[in-house]
Amino acid sequence: MHTAIKSSIAVKHINALELMVPLNNAWNRLYHSAGCQSPTMTFSWIHSFLENPPDIVKSWKILLASENDELIGILPVIEFSSKPLLETPFDWHTISVDFLLKPGQEREIIGVMVEHLSSIYPRWSHLILRRIPESSPVVAAAKSRPSGLRGLLEYNGRGSYLKIQNNFESFYSGLSKNFRKNLKKSVRNIESLGSISLKVIKGREITEHDIDKFLKLESSGWKGQSGSAIGKSSRLTAFYKALCRRLADDNILEWHFLQTDTDFMAAQMAFRIGDRLTINKIAYNESFSHYSPGNYLFLKTVEIACNAGDIKEIDCLTDMSWHRNWELDQRDYFDIHIFPHGLSSLLTGILPLKIKSMLKKARAFRTVRDNFGFLRFRH
């Protein structure tokens, strides 16, 4: 039998944007005290997502944990119209939304907040936090299972990042000889076009005109033709415009524009939080594709980061094939599945997930066996 958690922590929830707005300052204080560097956990990001939710979102709530009038825990939760489960906000434009927790009390806060879910959703059976980095305290909690928490981890790939050295030449010399040769050719070809500049616009210097330039550039290529460009969706356009306005005001947003006198060649949407620079979106002008403007832009970004002296990491968030050329490090990501205590969640949630995991491992083993069967010992 599960025993209720005894704690001095109080939990309440809100479900209206006008109730969320007064939390801005307390949210940001908790965000920074927790050492969080994920842009998707900022007040501005969650506010913009909930203001412009995907159509499949039925409702949302934000759980708020406090102790002695101090905000010490935040958990945004969404409910779907088509799926009988709860999640933290997620689509492929909003990833890695986690608990936001006061350092030193993570496990206690998680347990109390998960228990509070049952008072809001009496029939809840499954909460998913998608693509959470291995450094998250919730990953550690899911492994150690503190009181009030039944958690399972499901591997969700890797994300690439670059540890910044203060010496750019040392970084550059560490790249493969063949790739350095290709980079030199790309740099030579681009700079032969004449006046080339990399314009970096930061924080409150940014205007809405800057995101319009990015959206136009992204829509001009294959994403525009396939309908996957941000500008092809009225919801995503509204989301990104609200997000960029808020993150610019927070001095987090940066735009990097690579341009000639007459054309934009490539652009990056990036976020500077603490000593980490996160590259979120990249777009380029396909009429310049044979010049490899994306490589040139990333090269210059690394050079700027090395020379800045106060940037320790460039986070690329995802795992792309072109990352291999740059010798990027990688970190693991997990989906975290959280269940309430009870037989129902065991039968409908935990056991099916464990069976799914075992089947994946069995398929992987069969693939290895079939591909490398010739290595079997013969008597």
Residue, then its C-alpha position, 0 to 999 in steps of 0.5 A: m500500500h502506498t503511503a501519502i508523502k508527509s511534507s511542508i511543500a504545498v502544491k497548487h495548479i493554474n490553468a489560465l494564461e492571465l494567472m500565469v503572467p504574475l509568475n514571470n519573475a518567480w519562475n525566472r528566479l527558480y530557472h536561474s537558481a536551478g542552473c537550467q540552460s534549456p530554453t524550452m523551460t523558460f517562462s517565455w517559452i512555456h507561455s508562448f506554447l500554451e498561448n499557441p497550442p497544437d490542435i490536439v491539446k485538450s487542456w493544460k495545467i501548471l503545477l506549482a510547488s512552494e515552501n514558505d512562500e517560495l516557488i520551488g517546483i514547476l511542472p506544466v502538464i497537457e491533456f490530449s483530446s485523442k490520447p488517454l495520457l498526460e505529457t509535458p508540452f511537446d512537439w518538434h518545435t518544443i522539446s525537453v520540457d521537464f520539472l523545474l526544481k529547486p536544487g537540493q530538494e529535487r526528489e522530495i518535490i517530484g514526489v509531492m508534485v506527482e502525488h498532487l496529479s491524482s487530485i487533479y486527474p483522479r484517473w491518470s495512469h501515465l505521464i510522459l516527459r519527452r526527450i529529457p537530457e541525461s543530466s536532468p535530476v528527473v532522470a536520476a530520480a526515475k532510476s532511484r525511485p524516490s517515495g511517490l514515484r514510479g518511473l521508467l526511462e526509455y532511450n530517445g537518441r542523442g543530441s550533439y554539442l561542442k565543448i568550446q576551447n578558447n583557442f580556435e586554431s586548436f579546434y580547427s586543427g583537430l578536424s579531419k584533414n579532408f574536412r579542413k580541405n573542404l572547409k577551406k574550399s567553401v570559405r574561398n568560394i564564399e569570400s570570392l563573392g565579394s562583400i560577405s558579412l556575418k551579422v549577429i543581432k542580440g537581445r533587445e536589439i532584435t525587431e520583428h523584422d528579423i524573424d520575418k527575414f528568417l521565415k522568408l529565407e526558410s520558406s524559400g527552400w525545400k521546407g517551403q515546397s514541402g509545407s514544413a516551413i514555419g511560415k506555412s503554419s499560422r499557429l507556428t508563425a504566431f508561436y515563433k513571433a510571440l516566442c522571439r519577442r519574449l526571448a529578445d526582451d529576456n536577452i536570450l535570443e540571437w539571430h546570426f545572418l550570413q549575407t552578401d550585399t544583396d542576398f541572405m545566404a544563411a541564418q541561425m536562430a540561437f539562444r544564449i543562456g549562461d555559458r551555453l549557446t544553443i542553435n535551434k533553427i538553421a535556414y539557408n538560401e538554396s541558390f547558394s547551396h553549392y557554396s555550403p553556407g551552413n558550414y561557413l556559418f557554423l565555422k564562424t559561430v565556433e570562431i566567435a564562441c572561442n574568441a568570446g571567452d565566456i561560452k563553454e558549449i554550443d548545443c545543437l540539440t539534435d543528432m544530424s549526419w553533418h555533426r560528424n564532420w565537426e567532431l561533436d560530442q553527444r549526450d543521451y536523451f530519454d523519455i521519462h514515463i511516470f506512473p501512479h501507484g496502483l494495479s491499473s498503472l502496473l497492468t496498462g502502463i508499466l508492464p506494456l512498456k517493459i515488454k516493448s523495451m524487451l522486444k526492442k532489445a530482442r530485435a536489436f540482438r537478432t539484427v546483430r546475430d544476422n549481420f555477424g553470424f559468420l563470427r560464431f564459433r565452430h567446433 
